[in-house]
Amino acid sequence: MSAIPATTRARVLLRDGYACIAPQLDRQAGWCMDAFGNRITRWPGRDPGPQYLQMSHTKDADALSMSKKAESDEQHLVALCPFHHTGTAAGSNWEAVNRNRIRQHLEELYSTRKKR
């Protein structure tokens, strides 16, 4: 997968409020944590860096083949903290369990913009 352009990362972070979207989409998501297991608070209006917020690719519903990769554009990316992006101590992975919820969120964001 190709690197995500800095301008795309900046647009996704701005759109997602410089915060992990997991708590926005799921009240049961729990605390956001950095790669070191420390709780994350918000960084209003600035990029906290990839060790705190990571870009997660989400495929379109019609592109669920293992051979196809999601695009590295803002319609296929969301900001997630390492805890919600790569997994929890219990071995579950919020992103994997909630992929349809993420996909629906992105579809709602961009289908509304397309209708205007």
Contacts in CASP RR format, 6 or more apart in sequence:
PFRMAT RR
TARGET T0000
AUTHOR 0000-0000-0000
METHOD contacts of the structure
MODEL  1
MSAIPATTRARVLLRDGYACIAPQLDRQAGWCMDAFGNRITRWPGRDPGP
QYLQMSHTKDADALSMSKKAESDEQHLVALCPFHHTGTAAGSNWEAVNRN
RIRQHLEELYSTRKKR
1 57 0 8 1.000
1 69 0 8 1.000
1 72 0 8 1.000
2 72 0 8 1.000
3 72 0 8 1.000
4 55 0 8 1.000
4 72 0 8 1.000
4 77 0 8 1.000
5 72 0 8 1.000
8 72 0 8 1.000
8 73 0 8 1.000
8 74 0 8 1.000
8 77 0 8 1.000
9 47 0 8 1.000
9 55 0 8 1.000
9 77 0 8 1.000
10 47 0 8 1.000
11 74 0 8 1.000
12 55 0 8 1.000
12 74 0 8 1.000
12 77 0 8 1.000
12 78 0 8 1.000
12 79 0 8 1.000
13 47 0 8 1.000
13 53 0 8 1.000
13 79 0 8 1.000
14 45 0 8 1.000
15 74 0 8 1.000
15 109 0 8 1.000
16 24 0 8 1.000
16 78 0 8 1.000
16 79 0 8 1.000
17 45 0 8 1.000
17 79 0 8 1.000
18 42 0 8 1.000
18 43 0 8 1.000
18 44 0 8 1.000
18 45 0 8 1.000
18 46 0 8 1.000
18 47 0 8 1.000
18 48 0 8 1.000
18 53 0 8 1.000
18 79 0 8 1.000
19 32 0 8 1.000
19 42 0 8 1.000
19 43 0 8 1.000
19 53 0 8 1.000
19 79 0 8 1.000
20 32 0 8 1.000
20 40 0 8 1.000
20 53 0 8 1.000
20 79 0 8 1.000
20 80 0 8 1.000
20 81 0 8 1.000
20 84 0 8 1.000
21 78 0 8 1.000
21 79 0 8 1.000
21 80 0 8 1.000
21 102 0 8 1.000
21 105 0 8 1.000
22 29 0 8 1.000
22 30 0 8 1.000
22 32 0 8 1.000
22 80 0 8 1.000
22 81 0 8 1.000
22 84 0 8 1.000
22 94 0 8 1.000
22 95 0 8 1.000
22 98 0 8 1.000
23 29 0 8 1.000
23 30 0 8 1.000
23 32 0 8 1.000
25 98 0 8 1.000
25 101 0 8 1.000
25 102 0 8 1.000
25 105 0 8 1.000
26 94 0 8 1.000
26 98 0 8 1.000
26 101 0 8 1.000
29 84 0 8 1.000
29 94 0 8 1.000
31 39 0 8 1.000
31 40 0 8 1.000
31 83 0 8 1.000
32 39 0 8 1.000
32 40 0 8 1.000
32 81 0 8 1.000
32 83 0 8 1.000
32 84 0 8 1.000
33 39 0 8 1.000
33 40 0 8 1.000
33 81 0 8 1.000
33 82 0 8 1.000
33 83 0 8 1.000
34 40 0 8 1.000
34 51 0 8 1.000
34 52 0 8 1.000
34 81 0 8 1.000
34 82 0 8 1.000
34 83 0 8 1.000
35 51 0 8 1.000
35 52 0 8 1.000
35 82 0 8 1.000
37 82 0 8 1.000
37 83 0 8 1.000
40 48 0 8 1.000
40 52 0 8 1.000
40 81 0 8 1.000
43 52 0 8 1.000
47 53 0 8 1.000
51 82 0 8 1.000
52 81 0 8 1.000
52 82 0 8 1.000
53 79 0 8 1.000
53 80 0 8 1.000
53 81 0 8 1.000
54 79 0 8 1.000
54 80 0 8 1.000
54 81 0 8 1.000
54 82 0 8 1.000
54 85 0 8 1.000
55 72 0 8 1.000
55 77 0 8 1.000
55 78 0 8 1.000
55 79 0 8 1.000
56 77 0 8 1.000
56 78 0 8 1.000
56 79 0 8 1.000
56 80 0 8 1.000
56 85 0 8 1.000
56 95 0 8 1.000
56 102 0 8 1.000
57 69 0 8 1.000
57 70 0 8 1.000
57 71 0 8 1.000
57 72 0 8 1.000
57 76 0 8 1.000
57 77 0 8 1.000
58 70 0 8 1.000
58 76 0 8 1.000
58 77 0 8 1.000
58 78 0 8 1.000
58 99 0 8 1.000
58 102 0 8 1.000
58 103 0 8 1.000
58 106 0 8 1.000
59 68 0 8 1.000
59 69 0 8 1.000
59 70 0 8 1.000
59 76 0 8 1.000
59 103 0 8 1.000
60 70 0 8 1.000
60 76 0 8 1.000
60 103 0 8 1.000
61 103 0 8 1.000
61 107 0 8 1.000
63 70 0 8 1.000
70 76 0 8 1.000
70 77 0 8 1.000
75 106 0 8 1.000
75 110 0 8 1.000
76 106 0 8 1.000
78 102 0 8 1.000
78 105 0 8 1.000
78 106 0 8 1.000
80 94 0 8 1.000
80 95 0 8 1.000
83 94 0 8 1.000
84 94 0 8 1.000
84 95 0 8 1.000
85 94 0 8 1.000
85 95 0 8 1.000
86 93 0 8 1.000
86 95 0 8 1.000
87 93 0 8 1.000
87 94 0 8 1.000
87 95 0 8 1.000
88 94 0 8 1.000
95 102 0 8 1.000
END
